[in-house]
Amino acid sequence: MDRIKILDATLWQEVPQDVITEAERSAVESPVWIARQGNGHIVAMDGPGDPEVATGDVMFIAEVAPRGR
């Protein structure tokens, strides 16, 4: 959990463990974001760089930092 910055504590409770594991594995050189899409699916994805400037039907739940950072 030291690599994970939770942005939305309420939605964090809904994140499946397999999505967290996927995000931790994928965050090798750059951050990976855990987000809820407009269709309700919670996914790990390459991030926008800054969730504060993101637009659309994506709600960012957490940022997973790269390994060793």
PAVEX-992002 format. One line per 2 residues: number of its first residue (from 1); their letters; for each residue y, x, z of N, C-alpha, C, O. Coordinates in steps of 0.001 Angstrom, whole numbers, padded with zeros to 6 digits. Layout:
BEGIN
NUM	A	Y/X/Z/Y/X/Z/Y/X/Z/Y/X/Z | ...;
This chain:
BEGIN
1	MD	-001210/000809/000000/000000/000000/000000/001269/000849/000000/002353/000316/-000236 | 001168/002139/000255/002365/002964/000285/002970/003130/-001102/004124/003543/-001218;
3	RI	002225/002820/-002149/002736/002904/-003523/003335/001580/-003988/003913/001513/-005072 | 003205/000535/-003189/003597/-000802/-003624/004870/-001246/-002907/004945/-001247/-001678;
5	KI	005864/-001622/-003707/007108/-002177/-003171/007075/-003680/-003469/007150/-004091/-004627 | 006966/-004480/-002435/006885/-005929/-002595/008296/-006489/-002782/009190/-006245/-001972;
7	LD	008474/-007239/-003861/009770/-007824/-004180/009854/-009294/-003785/010941/-009809/-003525 | 008710/-009966/-003741/008672/-011384/-003383/007475/-011615/-002463/006344/-011749/-002931;
9	AT	007723/-011660/-001166/006637/-011757/-000183/005848/-013055/-000299/004644/-013071/-000042 | 006501/-014124/-000678/005807/-015407/-000813/004808/-015353/-001964/003655/-015752/-001795;
11	LW	005226/-014871/-003121/004317/-014771/-004266/003254/-013693/-004056/002154/-013795/-004599 | 003576/-012662/-003273/002619/-011582/-003028/001312/-012133/-002454/000238/-011607/-002747;
13	QE	001393/-013162/-001658/000202/-013755/-001048/-000737/-014366/-002080/-001914/-014584/-001792 | -000230/-014644/-003284/-001025/-015247/-004351/-001656/-014219/-005294/-002458/-014584/-006153;
15	VP	-001306/-012946/-005145/-001783/-011921/-006080/-003254/-011616/-005826/-003626/-011237/-004715 | -004097/-011779/-006853/-005517/-011450/-006698/-005723/-009943/-006516/-004974/-009138/-007070;
17	QD	-006727/-009575/-005749/-007006/-008159/-005491/-007267/-007390/-006787/-006881/-006226/-006890 | -007908/-008010/-007774/-008194/-007286/-009019/-006917/-006932/-009776/-006890/-005925/-010484;
19	VI	-005861/-007730/-009647/-004585/-007407/-010293/-003934/-006219/-009577/-003358/-005345/-010225 | -004023/-006184/-008258/-003476/-005055/-007495/-004208/-003775/-007873/-003578/-002742/-008098;
21	TE	-005533/-003837/-007943/-006341/-002669/-008306/-005996/-002188/-009710/-005854/-000986/-009936 | -005861/-003112/-010649/-005495/-002754/-012025/-004133/-002076/-012074/-003961/-001080/-012776;
23	AE	-003159/-002611/-011330/-001822/-002026/-011313/-001841/-000621/-010734/-001173/000272/-011253 | -002606/-000416/-009655/-002687/000923/-009048/-003329/001918/-010005/-002900/003069/-010075;
25	RS	-004346/001494/-010739/-004996/002381/-011712/-004085/002689/-012897/-004094/003803/-013421 | -003308/001707/-013311/-002465/001858/-014501/-001195/002660/-014251/-000623/003212/-015191;
27	AV	-000748/002734/-013013/000499/003434/-012691/000232/004935/-012580/000188/005496/-011485 | 000059/005561/-013726/-000245/006987/-013753/001039/007808/-013847/001268/008697/-013027;
29	ES	001881/007511/-014849/003100/008295/-015051/004379/007484/-014880/005456/008047/-014685 | 004261/006174/-014954/005432/005324/-014794/005044/004074/-013999/003864/003736/-013912;
31	PV	006016/003402/-013430/005717/002227/-012606/005039/001112/-013400/005218/000986/-014611 | 004273/000327/-012697/003657/-000879/-013237/004133/-002027/-012356/004284/-001874/-011144;
33	WI	004363/-003161/-012972/004879/-004313/-012254/003811/-005387/-012148/003029/-005590/-013076 | 003782/-006063/-011030/002941/-007240/-010859/003896/-008417/-010960/004888/-008501/-010235;
35	AR	003573/-009329/-011882/004496/-010430/-012156/003743/-011728/-012398/002577/-011727/-012793 | 004431/-012827/-012155/003891/-014129/-012522/004597/-014566/-013792/005824/-014654/-013843;
37	QG	003801/-014839/-014816/004337/-015281/-016089/004675/-016765/-016020/004259/-017463/-015094 | 005423/-017236/-016992/005821/-018632/-017051/004644/-019595/-017072/004769/-020744/-016648;
39	NG	003496/-019125/-017569/002306/-019979/-017625/001521/-019978/-016310/000472/-020614/-016211 | 002038/-019256/-015292/001411/-019235/-013975/000445/-018094/-013735/000008/-017887/-012603;
41	HI	000098/-017338/-014786/-000819/-016214/-014617/-000113/-015062/-013912/001050/-014770/-014192 | -000820/-014416/-013001/-000304/-013231/-012319/-000975/-012030/-012950/-002202/-011942/-012991;
43	VA	-000156/-011093/-013449/-000664/-009966/-014223/-000001/-008655/-013807/001067/-008644/-013194 | -000664/-007553/-014157/-000069/-006218/-014051/000473/-005897/-015437/-000200/-006129/-016441;
45	MD	001693/-005361/-015493/002313/-005104/-016783/003255/-003920/-016713/003755/-003558/-015648 | 003489/-003317/-017886/004533/-002306/-017952/005837/-003010/-017660/006091/-004107/-018156;
47	GP	006652/-002377/-016860/007842/-003055/-016374/009044/-002957/-017281/009050/-002221/-018268 | 010046/-003705/-016929/011294/-003716/-017689/012188/-002543/-017332/013249/-002362/-017930;
49	GD	011765/-001745/-016358/012616/-000679/-015856/013338/-001110/-014595/013450/-000342/-013639 | 013823/-002331/-014596/014523/-002852/-013427/014377/-004373/-013413/014912/-005049/-014291;
51	PE	013662/-004919/-012430/013461/-006374/-012419/014742/-007168/-012235/014763/-008369/-012502 | 015809/-006524/-011785/017075/-007227/-011599/017702/-007630/-012933/018495/-008570/-012980;
53	VA	017355/-006928/-014021/017940/-007230/-015328/016952/-007928/-016255/017270/-008146/-017424 | 015781/-008280/-015778/014779/-008952/-016596/015208/-010391/-016874/015876/-011034/-016064;
55	TG	014804/-010864/-018035/015107/-012247/-018396/013829/-012948/-018808/012797/-012306/-019004 | 013894/-014237/-018937/012737/-014988/-019393/011963/-015620/-018265/012453/-015763/-017145;
57	DV	010737/-015996/-018588/009892/-016724/-017650/008979/-015806/-016852/007811/-016134/-016646 | 009478/-014680/-016405/008683/-013732/-015640/009318/-013564/-014266/010515/-013301/-014148;
59	MF	008497/-013720/-013229/008970/-013493/-011866/008270/-012244/-011338/007046/-012223/-011209 | 009034/-011218/-011036/008456/-009969/-010580/008114/-010062/-009097/008946/-010438/-008271;
61	IA	006863/-009711/-008778/006353/-009829/-007430/006343/-008486/-006718/006665/-008407/-005532 | 005972/-007419/-007445/005878/-006096/-006819/005967/-004999/-007869/005668/-005208/-009044;
63	EV	006388/-003825/-007411/006401/-002621/-008235/005359/-001655/-007647/005314/-001432/-006437 | 004532/-001094/-008522/003534/-000118/-008095/003963/001237/-008639/004043/001433/-009852;
65	AP	004237/002164/-007737/004723/003490/-008125/003580/004342/-008686/002412/004140/-008354 | 003948/005296/-009545/002944/006224/-010068/002295/007033/-008950/002879/007229/-007884;
67	RG	001088/007494/-009212/000362/008325/-008230/001145/009586/-007935/001740/010186/-008830 | 001140/009983/-006679/001753/011249/-006292/003262/011225/-006212/003885/012283/-006122;
69	R	003879/010035/-006243/005345/009967/-006164/005779/009175/-004989/006978/009011/-004763;
